[in-house]
Amino acid sequence: MGALPKKECQIMEFKASFGEEVVETLVAFSNAKGGTVYLGATDKGKVQGVTVAKESIQKWVNEIKTKTNPQIIPDTEVLTIGDKTVLALSVPEYPIKPVSTRGKYFKRVVNSNHLLSTNEVANMHLQTMNTSWDFYQCPNATFDDISLEKVRKAMNLIKKRNENFQFESEIEFLKKNKLLLPNNHITNGCFLMFSKEENILTTTLMGHFASEIIIKDDVVNSNDILTQIDDVMDFIRKHISKALIITDKQVENIQQWQYPLDGLRELVLNMVIHRDYTATHNSIVKIFPDHIQFFNPGILPDTITIEHLYANQYVSTLRNRQIAKLAKEMGLVEHFGTGIKRVQEMFVDYGLKKPVFELMSGGLSVKVFCEMGMEKSSEKSSEKSSEKSSEKILDAIKVNPQITIEELSVKLQKTTRAIEKNLKALKSKGLIERIGPDKGGYWKIISKKT
């Protein structure tokens, strides 16, 4: 090997000599994607060499082994660079996480070691075991703390989407979905979704601001998370404006909100479903005259950056798998991993800029912006978005007259509500006709002109 890599990174670090920091770095690598420590180089990558003997290598390896739990044993390679000797200590990603040293847990983030918090340690272990926090028993709640009426509402929503859905009782439903555990215990997910009373775990703070320091209205909401989705949307609708669009192209005038409500609801769903409910922070919604800010406790997974969100280049990682599964079956979530892309398209189609994502205070902030002169531009953006969607739907029907609303939703990357609205408009204009029932029927194009 003629030279070392130029700089430290997520899988590489330089150390002048062996010590506790070397062990911590190898632990951090093991808890991430693996990596290599080069002994005998400064943090700037300058080779100064290290004295290496067979006995010293074995001594260092044994020290690493005895100071880590589970024990890690690095691969070693002696490198000669010029007239200097460098020792490479390499470890792969450890399959069962997290690995610790002296009771501390580290994770590699970019080019430094990050000391894990208690919550991060727990979540890393749960992810390794292919489960999540919401599947585990809620320590201070039992079956008596949940509402069977709320469970029944969830079952009815699932039944509307799946005609083969059959359960004899709410209790059977809870057991089959692993929401109800032996001895009348319930999971964390069950408690969050169906709790009878308000609870501090789900608290969301909502405020309406005249400026950064002047608040006009504020609400503290601690309802179950399924109820909270509608509560947050109600608060938003209460404090954003609606413009009256007067146009000579139709008989009735149009009322249009400052923001696309489907896009706002998608952000609220993400906030509720993907929140870190073990964190001490609350979710926050702030409504200002020209923007809305959503803050949610819980950092992004190591493999996802803000840039990945913007580019839609990521694989969805579910923090609360039990909650997310049920939300999808209820129709609250259409497709995992496509929500951010759909939200961006909704705002662009509405004539607004894309939402802005930012990591802050151990969580994710999302800002959406409106146009203060909304009434001047909303007619144009609304008509443009409607015409674009109508063309795509008509083209899809022409290719496949039996296409379903769900299939159109996937194809156009729109919510089912948006598809239903577009279909209703096309039917009212006499452009399409539904032949036969919802299941087994088909669409007939009467005119292709829009």
SVG drawing of the C-alpha trace seen along z (x, -y; Angstrom):
<svg xmlns="http://www.w3.org/2000/svg" viewBox="-74 -39 86 54">
<polyline fill="none" stroke="black" stroke-width="0.4" points="0.0,0.0 1.6,-3.3 -0.6,-5.8 -3.4,-6.1 -6.9,-7.4 -6.9,-11.2 -9.3,-11.9 -11.5,-10.3 -15.0,-9.3 -17.9,-7.2 -15.9,-4.0 -12.3,-5.2 -10.4,-6.9 -6.7,-7.7 -5.1,-7.3 -1.5,-8.1 -1.4,-5.3 -3.5,-2.6 -5.8,-3.6 -9.4,-3.8 -10.4,-6.0 -9.5,-3.2 -11.8,-0.8 -14.6,-3.4 -14.2,-3.9 -14.3,-0.2 -17.5,0.1 -19.0,-2.9 -18.0,-1.1 -19.6,2.1 -22.9,0.3 -22.9,-1.3 -21.6,0.1 -18.2,1.3 -14.9,-0.4 -11.1,-0.6 -8.8,-2.4 -5.3,-3.1 -2.8,-3.2 0.3,-5.3 -1.3,-8.4 -2.5,-11.8 -6.1,-12.9 -5.0,-14.8 -3.8,-11.6 -0.1,-12.3 1.9,-9.0 4.1,-9.0 4.3,-5.2 3.8,-3.0 6.0,-0.3 4.4,3.0 5.5,6.4 3.7,9.7 3.1,9.5 1.7,6.0 -0.8,6.8 -2.1,9.8 -2.2,7.6 -4.2,4.9 -6.7,7.5 -7.2,9.1 -7.8,5.7 -10.4,4.9 -12.0,8.2 -12.2,7.9 -13.4,4.3 -16.4,4.8 -19.7,6.5 -20.6,8.4 -17.0,9.1 -15.5,7.9 -12.3,9.2 -10.9,7.0 -9.0,8.2 -5.4,6.8 -3.1,5.9 0.4,4.5 1.0,1.9 4.3,0.3 4.0,-3.2 7.4,-4.6 9.6,-3.6 6.8,-3.8 4.6,-1.0 0.9,-1.4 -1.5,1.1 -5.1,1.4 -7.7,2.7 -11.0,3.5 -14.4,4.6 -17.6,5.4 -21.1,4.2 -22.1,6.4 -25.3,8.4 -26.7,8.1 -26.6,4.4 -25.7,2.4 -22.1,3.2 -20.7,1.3 -17.4,0.6 -17.1,-0.1 -20.9,-0.4 -21.1,-3.1 -22.5,-2.8 -21.2,-4.6 -22.3,-5.0 -20.4,-6.3 -22.0,-9.4 -20.2,-10.9 -16.6,-11.1 -17.1,-11.1 -18.3,-8.9 -21.7,-9.7 -22.5,-8.6 -25.9,-6.9 -28.7,-8.0 -30.8,-5.4 -33.6,-5.7 -31.2,-5.3 -29.7,-2.1 -33.2,-0.6 -34.3,-1.5 -31.1,-0.1 -31.6,3.2 -35.3,3.4 -34.4,2.8 -31.8,5.5 -34.4,7.9 -36.7,6.9 -39.3,5.4 -40.2,1.9 -41.1,0.2 -44.8,0.2 -45.0,4.0 -43.9,4.2 -46.0,4.2 -47.2,0.9 -45.9,1.0 -48.6,-1.1 -51.7,-0.2 -54.1,2.7 -57.1,3.7 -59.3,1.5 -57.5,-1.6 -58.5,-1.3 -61.8,-2.1 -63.5,0.8 -65.6,-1.8 -62.4,-3.2 -61.3,0.3 -64.6,0.9 -64.1,-2.3 -60.8,-1.1 -62.2,2.3 -65.0,0.6 -62.4,-1.4 -60.5,1.7 -63.8,3.5 -64.6,0.7 -61.3,1.4 -61.2,5.1 -64.5,7.0 -62.8,10.2 -62.0,8.7 -63.8,10.7 -63.4,10.7 -65.9,11.9 -65.1,9.3 -62.9,6.4 -60.9,8.7 -60.2,11.2 -59.1,8.3 -56.6,7.1 -55.2,10.5 -54.7,11.4 -52.9,8.1 -50.7,8.7 -52.2,5.6 -53.6,7.5 -51.0,9.6 -51.5,12.4 -52.8,11.6 -54.8,8.6 -51.8,6.6 -51.7,4.3 -48.9,3.1 -47.6,-0.5 -49.1,-0.7 -52.5,0.4 -52.5,-2.2 -51.5,-5.0 -54.2,-4.2 -57.1,-3.3 -56.6,-4.9 -59.8,-6.0 -58.3,-9.0 -55.7,-11.6 -52.1,-10.7 -48.8,-12.6 -47.1,-10.2 -49.1,-11.6 -49.0,-15.3 -49.0,-17.7 -48.6,-21.5 -50.5,-23.6 -50.2,-27.4 -51.5,-30.1 -49.0,-33.0 -49.4,-36.6 -45.6,-36.8 -42.7,-34.9 -43.4,-36.2 -47.2,-37.0 -49.5,-34.0 -53.2,-34.3 -54.4,-30.8 -52.8,-27.7 -54.0,-24.1 -52.4,-21.2 -53.8,-17.9 -53.1,-14.6 -55.8,-12.4 -55.2,-9.0 -53.2,-9.3 -56.0,-8.3 -58.3,-11.0 -55.4,-13.4 -55.0,-13.2 -58.4,-14.8 -57.9,-17.2 -54.7,-18.6 -56.3,-19.0 -59.3,-20.8 -57.0,-23.3 -55.1,-23.9 -58.4,-24.5 -59.5,-26.9 -56.5,-29.1 -55.7,-29.1 -57.7,-31.2 -59.8,-30.3 -60.0,-32.3 -63.1,-32.7 -62.0,-32.1 -64.3,-33.8 -64.0,-32.5 -66.1,-32.8 -65.3,-29.2 -67.8,-27.6 -71.2,-28.3 -70.2,-28.0 -67.3,-29.9 -64.5,-27.9 -63.3,-28.1 -59.6,-27.3 -57.5,-26.9 -54.2,-28.6 -52.5,-25.2 -53.4,-21.8 -55.3,-20.0 -54.3,-16.6 -50.6,-17.6 -51.1,-19.0 -52.9,-15.8 -50.0,-13.7 -47.6,-15.7 -49.8,-15.3 -50.0,-11.5 -46.2,-11.3 -45.8,-13.3 -48.2,-11.1 -47.2,-7.7 -43.4,-8.1 -43.0,-10.1 -40.5,-8.8 -42.9,-8.3 -40.0,-7.5 -38.6,-11.0 -39.1,-13.7 -40.1,-16.3 -43.6,-16.9 -44.8,-17.2 -45.4,-20.9 -47.5,-22.6 -47.0,-26.4 -49.2,-28.3 -47.9,-31.7 -49.3,-34.2 -47.1,-32.9 -46.1,-29.4 -46.7,-26.4 -44.1,-24.5 -44.4,-20.9 -41.8,-19.5 -41.6,-15.8 -39.4,-14.1 -37.2,-11.5 -34.1,-11.7 -33.8,-10.2 -32.2,-6.7 -28.5,-6.7 -29.0,-5.7 -31.3,-8.6 -30.3,-12.3 -32.3,-15.4 -30.9,-15.3 -32.3,-11.7 -35.8,-13.0 -35.7,-15.8 -34.5,-13.4 -36.8,-10.6 -33.8,-8.2 -34.4,-6.3 -36.1,-3.1 -38.7,-3.7 -37.7,-2.7 -40.7,-2.3 -40.1,-3.5 -43.5,-2.3 -44.2,0.8 -47.4,1.9 -49.0,-1.5 -47.9,-1.9 -49.3,1.5 -52.7,0.7 -52.7,-2.8 -52.1,-1.3 -54.9,1.3 -57.3,-1.5 -56.4,-3.5 -54.8,-6.4 -51.5,-5.7 -51.5,-4.7 -47.9,-3.6 -44.9,-3.6 -41.8,-5.4 -43.7,-7.6 -45.3,-10.2 -42.6,-12.8 -42.6,-12.7 -46.4,-13.0 -46.4,-15.9 -43.8,-17.8 -45.9,-17.2 -49.1,-18.3 -47.5,-21.7 -46.0,-22.2 -49.2,-21.4 -50.9,-23.9 -48.6,-26.6 -46.5,-26.7 -42.9,-26.0 -41.8,-22.5 -41.8,-21.9 -38.5,-22.6 -37.1,-19.8 -34.5,-20.4 -33.0,-18.4 -33.2,-20.2 -33.3,-19.5 -33.4,-15.7 -36.2,-15.8 -37.4,-16.7 -38.9,-20.1 -41.0,-20.6 -42.0,-24.1 -44.6,-24.7 -45.2,-28.2 -48.2,-29.9 -48.5,-32.9 -49.8,-36.0 -51.5,-37.0 -53.1,-33.7 -56.3,-34.9 -54.2,-36.2 -52.6,-32.9 -54.8,-30.2 -57.2,-30.1 -54.3,-29.5 -52.6,-26.8 -55.8,-25.1 -56.8,-24.8 -53.4,-23.7 -53.3,-21.0 -56.8,-19.8 -56.2,-19.6 -52.9,-17.7 -54.5,-15.1 -57.5,-14.7 -55.3,-14.0 -53.3,-11.4 -56.5,-9.7 -58.1,-9.6 -54.9,-8.2 -54.8,-5.5 -58.5,-4.6 -58.0,-4.4 -55.2,-1.8 -57.1,0.1 -60.9,-0.6 -61.0,1.7 -58.4,-0.3 -59.3,-0.9 -59.0,-4.0 -56.2,-2.4 -54.3,-1.6 -54.8,-5.1 -53.4,-6.4 -50.3,-4.3 -49.8,-5.3 -50.3,-9.0 -48.7,-9.2 -51.8,-10.9 -54.0,-10.1 -57.2,-8.1 -59.2,-11.2 -57.6,-13.3 -58.3,-10.6 -62.0,-10.3 -62.3,-14.1 -60.9,-14.1 -63.1,-11.2 -66.2,-13.0 -65.2,-16.1 -64.7,-14.1 -68.1,-12.5 -69.9,-15.8 -68.4,-17.2 -69.7,-14.1 -66.2,-12.9 -66.4,-9.5 -69.1,-7.1 -69.0,-4.2 -70.5,-1.0 -71.4,1.6 -70.6,1.8 -67.4,0.6 -66.1,4.1 -66.3,5.8 -67.3,2.7 -65.3,0.5 -64.9,-3.1 -66.1,-4.3 -64.6,-7.4 -67.3,-9.5 -65.1,-12.3 -61.3,-12.8 -61.6,-16.6 -60.8,-18.5"/>
</svg>
